[in-house]
Structures are given as structure tokens and as C-alpha cells.
Amino acid sequence: MREREFLSNFQPWFFFSVRKCNQVVVVVVVHVVVVVAVVVVVVVVVVVVVVVVVVVVVVVVVVVVVVVVVVVVVVVVVVVVVVVVVVVVVVVVVVVVVVVVVVVVVVVVVVVVVVVLVVVVLVVVVIVVVVVVEVVVVVVVQVHVKGVYKITDSI
């Protein structure tokens, strides 16, 4: 009986320390998990965006090279067959090359702008998700800790 009385004198202090320690550990672990998850998501998003950009640029360059080669071959055949229309063919070639170059530049600029916008939107989404998760985690931890206080206080 005396042992119980002795232990009951130290019980609130003991539970207070354990609760505080558990609360700090839970908060630290939750924060670390959230930060690691966000970093992993950002890295995966950046890698996917970079791969998509590289693939798009390679496809555009291949298409442009094929178009230019076809145009050059056609021009050479036309010049050899019809010497009379050399001036017209040269003008057509210059116009085609200029149009192809302009189209390539426009496509590359559009791709870069779209990729930058996608990355910005993804970063904003990740930041919003992190903030929401942090708020939810803090609320859940506070509700849990308050529930633990109520249970231990009633003991």
C-alpha cells in the first residue's frame, strides 16, 4: 500500500515528462517524413520534366533535319532538271529554309515556356500541398496530444 502512495506522488511528473517527450518526438518525426516526401516528389517532378523536354527537343531537331534534307534534295533535283527556273527555285529554297527556321525557333520557345510554366505550377502545387499537410499534421498532433492529456489527467 505504501508503495502505491509513493508512486502516486511521482506519477504526474512522470507522465508530464513522457507526454512532452512523446510530443516532441512525434512532431520531429512527422516533420522529417513530410520534408523527405516533398523532396522526393520535387526531384521526381524535375526529372520527369527534364526527360520530357529532352525528348521533345530531340524530336523537333530530327524533324527539322529531315525536312531540311528533303528540301535540299528536292532543290538539287529541280536545279539539275530545270536550269531555267533556278532563280525561282533559289527563292523558294530561301523561303522554305526561313520558314523552317522560324517554325523551329517558335516551337523551341513554346516548348521552353510551357516547361517553365509546368515547373512553376508544379512547385506551387508542391508548396501548397506541403503547407496543407503541415497544417493537418499539426492539428492531428495537437488533437492527439490533447486527448492524451485528458486521458492521463483523468488517471
C-alpha positions in Angstrom: 0.0 0.0 0.0 2.8 2.4 0.9 4.5 1.7 -2.4 1.4 2.8 -4.3 1.2 6.0 -2.4 4.9 6.6 -3.0 4.4 6.0 -6.7 1.3 8.1 -7.0 3.2 11.1 -5.7 5.6 10.9 -8.7 3.1 9.9 -11.3 2.0 13.3 -12.7 5.6 14.4 -13.1 6.5 11.1 -14.9 3.5 11.4 -17.2 4.2 15.0 -17.9 7.8 14.2 -19.0 6.8 11.2 -21.1 4.0 13.2 -22.8 6.3 16.1 -23.6 9.0 13.8 -24.9 6.5 11.8 -27.0 5.0 15.0 -28.4 8.4 16.4 -29.4 9.4 13.0 -31.0 6.1 12.7 -32.9 6.4 16.3 -34.2 10.0 15.9 -35.3 9.4 12.5 -37.0 6.3 13.9 -38.8 8.2 17.0 -40.0 11.1 14.8 -41.2 8.8 12.5 -43.1 6.9 15.4 -44.7 10.1 17.1 -45.8 11.6 13.9 -47.2 8.4 13.2 -49.1 8.3 16.7 -50.5 11.9 16.5 -51.6 11.3 13.1 -53.3 8.2 14.5 -55.1 10.1 17.6 -56.3 13.1 15.5 -57.5 10.8 13.1 -59.4 8.8 16.0 -61.0 12.0 17.8 -62.1 13.5 14.6 -63.6 10.2 13.9 -65.5 10.1 17.4 -66.8 13.7 17.3 -67.9 13.2 14.0 -69.7 10.1 15.3 -71.5 11.9 18.5 -72.6 14.9 16.5 -73.9 12.6 14.1 -75.8 10.6 17.0 -77.3 13.8 18.9 -78.4 15.3 15.7 -79.9 12.1 15.0 -81.9 11.9 18.6 -83.1 15.6 18.6 -84.2 15.1 15.3 -86.0 12.0 16.5 -87.8 13.8 19.7 -88.8 16.8 17.9 -90.1 14.7 15.5 -92.2 12.7 18.4 -93.6 15.8 20.4 -94.5 17.4 17.3 -96.1 14.3 16.6 -98.2 14.1 20.3 -99.2 17.7 20.3 -100.2 17.4 17.1 -102.2 14.3 18.4 -104.0 16.0 21.7 -104.7 19.1 19.9 -106.2 16.9 17.8 -108.4 14.9 20.8 -109.6 18.0 22.8 -110.3 19.6 20.0 -112.3 16.4 19.2 -114.3 15.3 22.8 -114.9 18.1 25.3 -115.2 15.7 28.0 -116.5 13.9 28.2 -113.2 17.0 28.4 -111.0 16.1 31.8 -109.7 12.6 30.8 -108.7 13.9 27.6 -107.0 16.5 29.6 -105.0 13.8 32.0 -103.8 11.6 29.0 -102.8 14.5 27.3 -101.0 15.3 30.5 -99.1 11.7 31.0 -98.2 11.4 27.3 -97.1 14.6 27.5 -95.0 13.5 30.7 -93.4 10.0 29.3 -92.7 11.6 26.1 -91.3 14.0 28.1 -89.1 11.2 30.3 -87.9 9.0 27.3 -87.1 11.8 25.6 -85.2 12.6 28.7 -83.2 8.9 29.2 -82.4 8.5 25.5 -81.4 11.5 25.6 -79.2 10.4 28.8 -77.5 6.9 27.5 -76.9 8.3 24.2 -75.5 10.6 26.1 -73.2 7.9 28.4 -72.0 5.5 25.5 -71.4 8.1 23.6 -69.5 8.9 26.6 -67.3 5.2 27.2 -66.6 4.7 23.5 -65.8 7.7 23.5 -63.4 6.4 26.7 -61.7 2.9 25.3 -61.4 4.3 22.0 -60.0 6.4 23.8 -57.5 3.5 26.0 -56.4 1.3 22.8 -56.1 4.0 21.1 -54.0 4.3 24.1 -51.7 0.6 24.2 -51.2 0.4 20.5 -50.6 3.3 20.8 -48.0 1.6 23.7 -46.2 -1.8 21.8 -46.1 -0.1 18.6 -44.9 1.9 20.5 -42.3 -1.3 22.2 -41.0 -3.2 18.9 -40.9 -0.3 17.2 -39.2 0.0 19.9 -36.6 -3.8 19.8 -35.9 -3.8 16.0 -35.7 -0.8 16.0 -33.4 -2.4 18.7 -31.2 -5.7 16.8 -31.0 -3.9 13.6 -30.2 -1.7 15.2 -27.6 -4.7 17.0 -26.0 -6.5 13.6 -26.0 -3.5 12.1 -24.2 -3.5 14.9 -21.7 -7.2 14.3 -21.0 -6.7 10.6 -20.6 -3.7 10.9 -18.3 -5.3 13.7 -16.3 -8.3 11.6 -15.6 -6.0 8.8 -14.3 
